[in-house]
């Protein structure tokens, strides 16, 4: 039996990301982001539906956008819902100025996190450790069930992609970045 892991990014979240915010407001925006579901207008591709239906074991994070995305893929009861598979926490600061776009803060704070900044969030080292544990858990589940689908989050999927390739899995050259995009990994 060929073991297979599919990493699919959740659907588009139901939140306004167009506003300009202070760093402190960005921290509150991230908390709100982690509580929202997905925008039902943005549907997965037929290919995403088909690949999801072929998987024997389904993993979601505990965040609403992961669970709702699984439901949209006609998966009503994921086999595993775990906080360990949540998105990589986003650092932020309590600065009142300047005001920047959500995207600008997200890029800036993610870069700072990779350089060691982790105010109000898990460290880069902690993310790497957690993603390694998640990759090993997906690998074990794929060995038990044949194929595993993880309906997850962009940054964690990036870490899982790197880890699975290091563990000897074959897969796409880049991790899934767009909403509903997926990558298939085989061993």
Secondary structure as UniProt FT lines:
FT   STRAND          4..9
FT   STRAND          20..21
FT   HELIX           23..33
FT   TURN            34..35
FT   TURN            40..41
FT   HELIX           46..53
FT   STRAND          57..61
FT   HELIX           64..72
FT   TURN            73..74
FT   STRAND          80..82
FT   HELIX           83..85
FT   STRAND          100..101
FT   HELIX           102..114
FT   TURN            115..116
FT   TURN            119..120
FT   HELIX           124..145
FT   STRAND          147..152
FT   HELIX           154..166
FT   TURN            167..168
FT   TURN            179..180
FT   STRAND          182..186
//
